[in-house]
Amino acid sequence: MVERNEPRDGPVVRVSTGSASLDAARAVFTAARDETTSASIVEVGPTGLGDFDPLVLVTTGGETAYHPHASADEVRELVRRLEDGDVSADDAHAVVEHDPDEPSLPLPDDGPLTVGRRRVLGRAGWVGADEVSGEDSVVELVRDDPRAADGRVREVGLLGRGRGDGSTDESVIVEWDRARDTHESTGDEPVLVVNANESDSRNGTDRLLLESVPAEVIDGALAVAELVGAEDVICYCNESDALARERLQTAVDAVSERLEPPKRPQVVAGPDQYTAGEMTMALEAMEGNDRLEARLRPPTPAQHGLYGRPTVIHTPRTLAQIRELLLRPDSFDADDADPGTRLVTVSGDVAAPATVELSTSGSLSAVRDVVTLSGSLKMACVGGQFGGLTRTLDHPPSAPALLGADLGTEGAVELFGDSKCAVAMAGTRARFAEDENCGRCVPCREGSVQLTTLLRNVYSGDYDDGAIRELTRVMRTTSTCDFGRGAARPVTTAMDEFETEFYAHADGRCPSGECEEM
């Protein structure tokens, strides 16, 4: 397997391999490797488009042919033709001409890969797990001039991405400064945690980064560690994400050995449960606690984090944005309310999920162009498990815009057709909150029980709008962590957008037909 970032002379066959289609992609890779006599066979990460998997990219010179849904037999034939000098353009989904030394995935002129702006996903599907070229490393850039690097992030005001980030939808600089101040006042050494524990299957954004460009995530993490003075870097993953952890470890080895002096992050696994991704419960898991409970804030983790040390916590999405900002600061507008791009995974009633990178000044409606939706669109849930329900996608993907519309910013958009019931969806997510909350605070622990009960009462003919809204207000404003605060969102947005359906259920009818037991 060729996975080093070294010049490749001659034809190359890249097999896009991710956890969603691992067995099929590995079979294709094995068939290509066994068939070749001279071509380089490279296992690369997924592009983010589930509709294309398994994808084979055949490159010779400055020309690359896309072959989606490739089988083992098909790739054997592609390899034979390639070694005879034929890129198989006639059978390809698309053929792209590009520079022979192209560092990023060469994109077709149209199609789902052209949706949005592939910045942090630029090399996804094109490189191996350990590929970060020396001139693109930000660690050395930070070491050469840390004040300038810090100034770039400070000037732009980059916001953290994802529910497990210590600076979710807030400027990352605030927590960096707190960690530095804590270090100065207590003498405790800071820690950087890469929080990649995402158990919500709707959200594949961080998983895609770890499976496709893990070396760039590590490069960004080490750069942030330099800026906040952290000697210890811990990559906290989900125990079920075996492929992501494997590639992350490969990236750690590759990036660390190129640094002088070396700094080697540690890769650890946490529980496969939704609450384990919340930033303070992630710290509890890493400290070895069997029962995970959210910590009270303040103090924030930057003031009292892992084993009491000042801890900066970022998701892979945030680190990828920081790295992009340090490399290409001109592509970020400091006047934007949410500078940079946002990764979004699209799922629901679609043929296959997809992850796309959108400009924060664009529109969420662009996600319709990267998936195949079954039927017409009735509603979308924006923000993952505790996202908000909406009839329209005409919202910018920026954090201020989404939060202003009472939608979530977690990087997941679910599309649903007419067969889905808004009342049932609200009830299912309220029940999840009842079953999965950590039990630490009363508003979340007891509020989720009462919320589920009130929604069940709707099916018995008792729709108490006022009681539900007062309960969700209390949960949203007094819960200890984002779990309880966010648990109310699916219910309140469902009531706002689909009020008539709640009254219909109270009358014994389900307009969508999904609820059979009325």
Helices and strands as residue ranges (DSSP letters): E 12-16, G 19-21, H 22-35, E 40-44, G 50-52, E 55-60, E 63-67, H 72-83, G 89-91, E 94-97, G 112-114, G 134-136, H 138-144, H 146-156, H 172-186, E 191-196, H 205-212, H 214-228, E 232-238, H 242-256, E 266-270, G 274-277, H 279-286, G 306-308, E 311-314, H 316-327, G 329-331, E 341-348, E 354-359, G 364-369, E 379-382, G 384-386, E 388-390, H 399-404, E 412-416, H 422-436, H 442-459, H 465-478, H 482-487, H 489-497, H 499-506
